[in-house]
Each structure stands twice: as structure tokens, then as C-alpha cells.
Amino acid sequence: MPALSFLFSFSGRLERSRFWALVFIAFAEFIVAVYLLDVFGGPGGSIIAVGLALILALAFVVTLASASVRRLHDIGASAWYIVLMPLVLVLFLIVVGSLGSDGRSNKWGPPAGS
């Protein structure tokens, strides 16, 4: 159980190499969750597979959050900066979604809608 507590701990510090290892583990959890849903979660699928996928998806979020908080601690920053991560993503989506189209053809094709 010490390994699992390390994945979900929000106290202490975390150096870069272990941070990236936890990010890798978190995305592995996510990939397994998506695989379980894809293979076993369709119509008539196993409720157990869906439940495991939901648990793994939650583990993905908690592992990524705990690694980020401890990495912020390691660089001397407050864990509250983690709140900025979704905000930055939302602002990025608003800016990109609000920009006007380039009216010329480019390497990706003609303007959309023409």
C-alpha cells in the first residue's frame, strides 16, 4: 500500500523525474480506463468494466493533481496555482474560438465554409 499512498499524497515535495513518472502512470490509468470502456462498456457491456473504468478515471485525476501539487511545493509555489490550470485551458479555448478565420488558402486547405 505505500506505493498507492505515494500516488495519492498531496503533502511534501516531488522532484522532476518522479513528477514525470507519475504523469506517465496517470496517463496509463487513463488509457486503461478508455480501453475498458471501449471494449467492455458498450451496449450490453459489463457494469463491472464500466465501474473499473470510472475508478481508473478518478485515479487519473487524483494522481495528476497530487503530482502537480507536490511539484508546485518543490518549486516553492503554492498548491493553489493548480486552480489556474483549467482556467488557462478555458481562456485558451475562448481566445482560439473567438479569432476570425484566415480568409486565404493555406497548407491545410481553403477557408472553411467555401
C-alpha positions in Angstrom: 0.0 0.0 0.0 2.8 2.5 0.4 3.1 2.8 -3.4 -0.6 3.7 -3.7 -0.3 6.3 -0.9 2.6 7.9 -2.8 0.3 8.2 -5.9 -2.4 10.0 -4.0 -0.5 12.1 -1.4 -0.9 15.9 -1.6 1.8 16.7 1.0 5.6 17.1 0.6 7.7 17.7 -2.5 8.3 15.9 -5.8 11.3 16.3 -8.0 11.1 16.5 -11.8 11.9 12.9 -12.6 9.3 11.5 -10.2 6.8 14.0 -11.4 7.1 12.8 -15.0 6.9 9.2 -13.8 3.6 10.0 -12.0 2.3 11.8 -15.1 3.2 8.7 -17.1 1.4 6.5 -14.6 -1.7 8.8 -14.6 -2.0 8.6 -18.4 -1.6 4.8 -18.2 -4.5 4.8 -15.8 -6.5 6.9 -18.3 -5.6 4.7 -21.3 -6.7 1.6 -19.4 -10.0 3.3 -18.4 -10.7 4.2 -22.0 -9.8 0.7 -23.2 -12.2 -0.8 -20.7 -15.0 1.4 -21.8 -14.3 0.8 -25.4 -14.1 -2.9 -25.2 -16.5 -3.8 -22.4 -18.6 -0.7 -21.9 -20.8 -0.6 -25.0 -24.5 -1.5 -25.1 -25.0 -4.7 -23.1 -21.5 -4.2 -21.7 -20.2 -5.2 -18.3 -21.2 -2.9 -15.4 -18.0 -4.1 -13.6 -15.8 -2.9 -16.5 -17.6 0.5 -16.5 -17.1 0.7 -12.7 -13.4 -0.1 -13.0 -13.1 2.5 -15.8 -14.7 5.1 -13.6 -12.4 4.3 -10.7 -9.4 4.5 -13.0 -10.5 7.8 -14.4 -10.8 9.1 -10.9 -7.4 7.7 -10.1 -6.1 9.6 -13.2 -7.4 12.9 -11.9 -6.2 12.4 -8.4 -2.8 11.1 -9.4 -2.2 14.1 -11.7 -3.5 16.6 -9.2 -1.4 15.2 -6.4 1.8 15.1 -8.5 1.1 18.7 -9.6 0.6 19.9 -6.1 3.8 18.3 -4.8 5.7 19.6 -7.8 4.4 23.1 -7.1 5.6 22.6 -3.5 9.0 21.6 -4.8 9.5 24.8 -6.8 8.3 26.9 -3.8 4.9 27.7 -5.2 1.5 27.5 -3.5 -0.7 24.5 -4.4 -3.4 27.0 -5.1 -1.8 27.6 -8.5 -3.3 24.3 -9.6 -6.6 26.1 -9.8 -5.1 28.1 -12.7 -4.7 25.0 -14.9 -8.3 24.6 -16.0 -8.7 28.4 -16.1 -5.8 28.7 -18.6 -7.3 26.0 -20.8 -10.7 27.7 -20.8 -9.1 31.0 -21.7 -7.1 29.4 -24.5 -10.3 27.8 -25.9 -12.1 31.2 -25.7 -9.3 33.0 -27.4 -8.9 30.4 -30.2 -12.6 30.0 -30.6 -13.1 33.8 -30.9 -10.4 34.5 -33.5 -11.6 35.2 -37.1 -10.7 32.8 -39.9 -7.8 33.4 -42.2 -9.5 34.2 -45.4 -6.8 32.8 -47.6 -5.9 29.2 -48.6 -3.0 27.8 -46.6 -1.3 24.4 -46.3 -4.3 22.9 -44.6 -6.7 23.8 -47.4 -9.2 26.5 -48.5 -11.0 28.6 -45.9 -13.8 26.8 -44.1 -17.2 27.3 -45.5 -16.1 28.0 -49.0 
